[in-house]
Amino acid sequence: MHDSHRRSLLKSTAALGLLGAAGPLFAAPKLKPNDKSALIVIDVQNCFVDGGTLPVKGGAEVVPVINKLADSFENIVVTQDWHTQGHASFASAHPGQKPFSSIKLSYGNQVLWPDHCVQGTDDAALHKDLKLPTAQVIVRKGFHRGVDSYSAFEEADRKTATGLGGYLKQRGIKTVYVAGLATDFCVAWTALDARKAGFEVYVIEDATRAIDLNGSLAAAWKQMAAKGVKRIQSADIQAA
Protein backbone atom coordinates (compact mmCIF):
# COMPACT_ATOMS: atom_id res chain seq x y z
CA MET A 1 0.00 0.00 0.00
CA HIS A 2 1.32 3.43 -0.92
CA ASP A 3 2.07 5.77 1.99
CA SER A 4 -0.52 8.25 0.74
CA HIS A 5 -3.19 5.52 0.73
CA ARG A 6 -2.16 4.38 4.22
CA ARG A 7 -2.38 7.93 5.56
CA SER A 8 -5.76 8.39 3.92
CA LEU A 9 -7.07 5.14 5.43
CA LEU A 10 -5.78 6.03 8.90
CA LYS A 11 -7.34 9.46 8.64
CA SER A 12 -10.75 8.12 7.64
CA THR A 13 -10.62 5.39 10.29
CA ALA A 14 -9.83 7.96 12.98
CA ALA A 15 -12.68 10.16 11.73
CA LEU A 16 -15.06 7.26 12.26
CA GLY A 17 -13.88 6.97 15.86
CA LEU A 18 -12.39 3.54 15.24
CA LEU A 19 -8.93 4.52 16.50
CA GLY A 20 -8.81 4.68 20.28
CA ALA A 21 -6.24 7.49 20.36
CA ALA A 22 -8.29 9.62 18.03
CA GLY A 23 -11.46 9.27 20.07
CA PRO A 24 -14.99 9.41 18.61
CA LEU A 25 -15.85 11.88 15.88
CA PHE A 26 -18.77 13.34 17.77
CA ALA A 27 -17.79 14.41 21.28
CA ALA A 28 -20.71 15.10 23.59
CA PRO A 29 -21.59 18.79 23.46
CA LYS A 30 -20.77 20.72 26.62
CA LEU A 31 -23.60 21.84 28.84
CA LYS A 32 -24.29 25.54 28.64
CA PRO A 33 -26.19 26.93 31.65
CA ASN A 34 -28.62 29.71 30.76
CA ASP A 35 -30.87 32.15 32.59
CA LYS A 36 -33.15 29.23 33.54
CA SER A 37 -30.26 27.42 35.29
CA ALA A 38 -28.93 27.83 38.82
CA LEU A 39 -25.79 26.68 40.60
CA ILE A 40 -26.50 25.58 44.18
CA VAL A 41 -23.36 25.64 46.32
CA ILE A 42 -23.89 23.48 49.38
CA ASP A 43 -22.25 24.20 52.75
CA VAL A 44 -18.70 25.19 51.74
CA GLN A 45 -18.01 26.26 55.31
CA ASN A 46 -15.10 26.19 57.70
CA CYS A 47 -16.73 23.42 59.72
CA PHE A 48 -16.50 21.01 56.77
CA VAL A 49 -12.84 21.51 55.77
CA ASP A 50 -9.57 20.60 57.47
CA GLY A 51 -9.39 22.34 60.84
CA GLY A 52 -13.18 22.44 61.15
CA THR A 53 -15.38 20.58 63.59
CA LEU A 54 -16.68 18.04 61.03
CA PRO A 55 -14.03 17.97 58.30
CA VAL A 56 -14.79 16.28 54.99
CA LYS A 57 -11.60 14.81 53.51
CA GLY A 58 -10.42 17.13 50.73
CA GLY A 59 -13.30 19.52 51.39
CA ALA A 60 -11.35 22.68 50.57
CA GLU A 61 -10.44 21.24 47.16
CA VAL A 62 -13.91 22.12 45.87
CA VAL A 63 -13.35 25.85 46.37
CA PRO A 64 -11.29 26.65 43.23
CA VAL A 65 -13.50 24.36 41.13
CA ILE A 66 -16.67 26.14 42.29
CA ASN A 67 -15.11 29.60 41.88
CA LYS A 68 -14.31 28.76 38.27
CA LEU A 69 -17.75 27.28 37.62
CA ALA A 70 -19.46 30.38 38.96
CA ASP A 71 -18.49 32.38 35.89
CA SER A 72 -20.78 30.16 33.79
CA PHE A 73 -23.90 30.88 35.87
CA GLU A 74 -26.25 33.85 35.99
CA ASN A 75 -28.01 32.43 39.05
CA ILE A 76 -26.19 31.17 42.14
CA VAL A 77 -27.58 30.04 45.50
CA VAL A 78 -25.37 29.35 48.54
CA THR A 79 -26.38 27.32 51.57
CA GLN A 80 -25.04 27.25 55.12
CA ASP A 81 -25.51 24.70 57.87
CA TRP A 82 -26.65 26.95 60.75
CA HIS A 83 -27.21 24.99 63.94
CA THR A 84 -28.25 26.14 67.38
CA GLN A 85 -26.18 25.31 70.43
CA GLY A 86 -27.27 21.89 71.73
CA HIS A 87 -28.87 20.94 68.40
CA ALA A 88 -30.72 17.59 68.28
CA SER A 89 -28.29 16.27 65.64
CA PHE A 90 -25.30 16.72 67.98
CA ALA A 91 -24.12 13.64 69.88
CA SER A 92 -23.39 15.96 72.82
CA ALA A 93 -27.14 16.63 73.15
CA HIS A 94 -27.79 12.94 73.92
CA PRO A 95 -26.09 11.61 77.08
CA GLY A 96 -24.12 8.45 76.45
CA GLN A 97 -24.14 8.82 72.66
CA LYS A 98 -21.02 9.19 70.52
CA PRO A 99 -20.53 11.02 67.22
CA PHE A 100 -21.41 8.99 64.11
CA SER A 101 -23.79 6.72 65.98
CA SER A 102 -27.49 6.77 65.07
CA ILE A 103 -30.65 7.17 67.09
CA LYS A 104 -34.36 7.47 66.40
CA LEU A 105 -35.83 10.95 66.75
CA SER A 106 -39.47 11.91 66.29
CA TYR A 107 -38.98 12.25 62.52
CA GLY A 108 -36.94 9.07 62.01
CA ASN A 109 -33.34 7.90 62.00
CA GLN A 110 -30.71 10.52 62.80
CA VAL A 111 -26.94 10.27 62.51
CA LEU A 112 -25.39 12.05 65.48
CA TRP A 113 -22.59 14.46 64.62
CA PRO A 114 -19.90 16.31 66.53
CA ASP A 115 -21.01 19.85 67.41
CA HIS A 116 -20.52 21.81 64.18
CA CYS A 117 -21.57 24.91 62.24
CA VAL A 118 -23.04 26.67 65.27
CA GLN A 119 -24.79 29.91 64.33
CA GLY A 120 -22.58 32.98 64.26
CA THR A 121 -19.29 31.16 64.90
CA ASP A 122 -16.27 31.29 62.62
CA ASP A 123 -16.70 27.53 62.22
CA ALA A 124 -20.01 28.20 60.46
CA ALA A 125 -18.63 30.93 58.16
CA LEU A 126 -18.24 30.34 54.44
CA HIS A 127 -14.69 29.33 53.42
CA LYS A 128 -12.59 32.48 53.07
CA ASP A 129 -11.42 31.59 49.54
CA LEU A 130 -14.93 30.98 48.20
CA LYS A 131 -15.53 33.82 45.72
CA LEU A 132 -19.15 34.04 44.64
CA PRO A 133 -19.86 37.78 44.36
CA THR A 134 -22.84 37.22 42.05
CA ALA A 135 -24.66 34.82 44.42
CA GLN A 136 -28.18 36.15 44.94
CA VAL A 137 -29.37 34.33 48.03
CA ILE A 138 -28.01 32.42 51.03
CA VAL A 139 -30.23 29.69 52.46
CA ARG A 140 -29.49 28.80 56.07
CA LYS A 141 -30.69 25.41 57.25
CA GLY A 142 -30.65 23.35 60.42
CA PHE A 143 -31.56 26.31 62.60
CA HIS A 144 -34.54 24.59 64.21
CA ARG A 145 -33.10 23.03 67.37
CA GLY A 146 -35.14 19.82 67.19
CA VAL A 147 -34.71 18.80 63.57
CA ASP A 148 -31.72 18.34 61.27
CA SER A 149 -31.66 19.68 57.74
CA TYR A 150 -29.45 18.20 55.03
CA SER A 151 -31.41 19.31 51.99
CA ALA A 152 -31.50 22.89 50.77
CA PHE A 153 -35.20 22.33 49.99
CA GLU A 154 -36.67 20.50 52.96
CA GLU A 155 -35.72 19.68 56.53
CA ALA A 156 -35.16 16.13 57.75
CA ASP A 157 -38.74 15.83 59.03
CA ARG A 158 -39.60 15.82 55.29
CA LYS A 159 -42.35 18.38 55.71
CA THR A 160 -40.73 21.71 56.70
CA ALA A 161 -39.83 23.57 53.50
CA THR A 162 -36.95 26.05 53.36
CA GLY A 163 -38.65 28.12 50.64
CA LEU A 164 -35.89 27.51 48.09
CA GLY A 165 -38.18 25.57 45.73
CA GLY A 166 -40.64 28.44 45.59
CA TYR A 167 -37.85 30.99 45.11
CA LEU A 168 -36.35 29.10 42.16
CA LYS A 169 -39.72 28.51 40.53
CA GLN A 170 -40.71 32.15 40.86
CA ARG A 171 -37.42 33.03 39.20
CA GLY A 172 -38.27 30.68 36.31
CA ILE A 173 -35.40 28.27 37.04
CA LYS A 174 -35.78 24.87 35.35
CA THR A 175 -32.36 23.25 35.86
CA VAL A 176 -30.12 23.11 38.91
CA TYR A 177 -26.47 22.14 39.17
CA VAL A 178 -25.40 21.05 42.67
CA ALA A 179 -21.88 21.33 44.12
CA GLY A 180 -20.33 21.46 47.59
CA LEU A 181 -20.25 19.35 50.76
CA ALA A 182 -20.84 16.60 51.42
CA THR A 183 -21.72 14.49 48.37
CA ASP A 184 -23.46 11.74 50.30
CA PHE A 185 -25.44 13.92 52.69
CA CYS A 186 -26.41 17.53 51.97
CA VAL A 187 -25.55 17.41 48.25
CA ALA A 188 -27.45 14.16 47.65
CA TRP A 189 -30.48 15.18 49.71
CA THR A 190 -30.61 18.51 47.87
CA ALA A 191 -30.35 16.83 44.47
CA LEU A 192 -33.08 14.30 45.29
CA ASP A 193 -35.42 16.98 46.62
CA ALA A 194 -34.76 19.13 43.56
CA ARG A 195 -35.85 16.21 41.36
CA LYS A 196 -38.92 15.70 43.52
CA ALA A 197 -39.76 19.38 43.02
CA GLY A 198 -39.58 18.95 39.24
CA PHE A 199 -36.17 20.41 38.38
CA GLU A 200 -33.68 18.87 35.98
CA VAL A 201 -30.68 18.12 38.20
CA TYR A 202 -26.95 17.72 37.66
CA VAL A 203 -24.44 16.94 40.43
CA ILE A 204 -20.93 18.15 39.55
CA GLU A 205 -18.87 15.31 41.00
CA ASP A 206 -15.42 16.95 41.07
CA ALA A 207 -16.95 19.99 42.80
CA THR A 208 -18.07 17.78 45.71
CA ARG A 209 -16.39 15.68 48.40
CA ALA A 210 -17.92 12.95 50.58
CA ILE A 211 -17.96 11.81 54.19
CA ASP A 212 -18.63 8.18 53.10
CA LEU A 213 -19.99 6.82 56.36
CA ASN A 214 -20.62 3.05 56.18
CA GLY A 215 -20.96 3.01 52.39
CA SER A 216 -23.07 6.16 52.24
CA LEU A 217 -21.34 7.53 49.12
CA ALA A 218 -22.11 4.55 46.86
CA ALA A 219 -25.64 4.41 48.25
CA ALA A 220 -26.17 8.11 47.54
CA TRP A 221 -25.01 7.87 43.92
CA LYS A 222 -27.23 4.82 43.39
CA GLN A 223 -30.23 6.63 44.85
CA MET A 224 -29.58 9.77 42.80
CA ALA A 225 -29.19 7.80 39.56
CA ALA A 226 -32.46 5.97 40.24
CA LYS A 227 -34.27 9.32 40.49
CA GLY A 228 -32.77 10.75 37.31
CA VAL A 229 -30.04 12.95 38.78
CA LYS A 230 -27.25 13.30 36.21
CA ARG A 231 -23.63 12.87 37.36
CA ILE A 232 -21.20 15.17 35.54
CA GLN A 233 -17.77 16.78 35.89
CA SER A 234 -16.96 20.49 35.86
CA ALA A 235 -15.26 20.00 32.46
CA ASP A 236 -18.68 19.03 31.02
CA ILE A 237 -19.87 22.62 31.52
CA GLN A 238 -19.00 25.19 28.91
CA ALA A 239 -16.67 27.83 30.31
CA ALA A 240 -17.97 31.39 30.31
C-alpha positions, 0 to 999 in steps of 0.5 A: 500500500502506498504511503498516501493511501495508508495515511488516507485510510488512517485518517478516515478510520480515525474520523469514524472513531475507530482509532482509540487514540483519536477518540470518537468523531462526535464528542458530547456537546458541553452543557451551557447553563442559561438564565433558567439554570442555577448553581446551588453551592452546598455548605462550603463552610469552615466546619467542613474543611480541614481544621473544622469541627466536622471535616470532609476529607479534601473539602477545601479542594472544591473551592477553586472548582466552584469559583471557576464554575461560577463564571458560567452561571447567571443564578447562584444560591449558597447554603449554610448549615446553621445549627443552634447550640445543643442541636438535636443532631449533635451527639453531645445533646444525647447523654451516652451517645457518641458522634457517628452513631445513630438514634431514632428521633421523632422524625426518624433515624438521625446520625449524630454528629460532633457539634458543628456549624453553630450559628454565628461562629467562625466555624459556620462561616463560608470558606474564606477563599470561596468567591461568589460575588454574584450569588443572589441568596443564602439559604441557612438550614438546620436552625430549628433546634429539634430537627436536622436539615441536610437538603436545601429544599426541605428539613429532615422531618420531610415536611418543613420547607426552606422556601428555596423551591418556591424561590427558584420557581418564581425566578423561572429556574428549570435546571439546577447544578449542585456542588459542595459538601458533602456528596453523600449527605447535603448534596445528595439530599438537595439533588433528590429533593430538587428532582422531587420538586420537578427540576432537571438536576446535575451533580458536579462530582469533582466539585463535591467531596464525601464523608462516606460513612458506612458506604453512604457515598455509593448508596447516595449515587445509586439513589440519585441515579435511580431518580434521574439525577445526572452525574457530571464533571466540571469539564462538562460545563461550557466555560464562560 
